[in-house]
Amino acid sequence: MTVIEIRNQIIQKLQEINDLSFLEAVKTIIDSKTEKQKVFYINEEMENILHERKEKIEKGEFIDNDSVFKESEEWLKGK
């Protein structure tokens, strides 16, 4: 059976279903497959910023989330 044949069978069967929660679940599955195909475009400025950030990460010039949260908690205790 080809992809087109299976797709058409699914469409025909879906048209007969009136169960809202089931259809919402199917929609969620379909959305998760189609969202991965979307492309996010960035302008040159954003591309340069991302490149700079990547270089800093490679050099170890960053603070991980746990450290930021810990520092924030310590700072808030002093206030």
KEDO-754602 format. One record per residue (C-alpha): x, y, z; residue number from 1. Coordinates in steps of 0.001 Angstrom, whole numbers, plus 500000, padded with zeros to 6 digits. Layout:
     c1     c2     c3 resi
      X      Y      Z  NUM
...
***
This chain:
     c1     c2     c3 resi
 500000 500000 500000    1
 501359 503449 499133    2
 501556 506518 501340    3
 498802 508197 499324    4
 496476 505202 499699    5
 497020 505026 503461    6
 496564 508790 503804    7
 493273 508647 501877    8
 491995 505753 504022    9
 492825 507666 507193   10
 491049 510779 505906   11
 487933 508749 505053   12
 487868 507095 508481   13
 488475 510400 510307   14
 485455 511910 508566   15
 483281 509252 510237   16
 484556 509913 513784   17
 482627 512267 516074   18
 484644 511721 519272   19
 486083 515155 520061   20
 488769 513962 522483   21
 489968 511324 520024   22
 490126 513848 517185   23
 492031 516292 519400   24
 494532 513535 520209   25
 494968 512743 516511   26
 495406 516456 515793   27
 498130 516662 518456   28
 499975 513772 516820   29
 499642 515325 513370   30
 500720 518753 514640   31
 503828 517259 516233   32
 504845 515730 512909   33
 504201 518817 510816   34
 505714 521362 513245   35
 509143 519783 512836   36
 509072 520747 509180   37
 508759 524458 509897   38
 511831 526552 509247   39
 512821 529463 511450   40
 514661 532214 509590   41
 516921 534706 511324   42
 518416 537916 510065   43
 522145 538594 509773   44
 522320 540411 513110   45
 520776 537472 514971   46
 523077 535056 513144   47
 526106 537085 514279   48
 524864 537150 517885   49
 524330 533384 517861   50
 527804 532862 516409   51
 529351 535050 519135   52
 527448 533181 521858   53
 528547 529837 520464   54
 532185 530950 520540   55
 531819 532070 524171   56
 530292 528729 525132   57
 533132 526876 523419   58
 535606 528974 525439   59
 533725 528199 528663   60
 532624 531806 529097   61
 529158 531131 530473   62
 527254 530472 533687   63
 524999 527422 533898   64
 521401 527722 535124   65
 522063 526061 538473   66
 524775 528605 539274   67
 522544 531507 538274   68
 519716 530236 540491   69
 522093 529694 543399   70
 523573 533191 543051   71
 520075 534675 542799   72
 518943 532895 545969   73
 522025 534100 547845   74
 521517 537644 546625   75
 517839 537590 547636   76
 518731 536330 551128   77
 520957 539375 551572   78
 518104 541778 550750   79
***
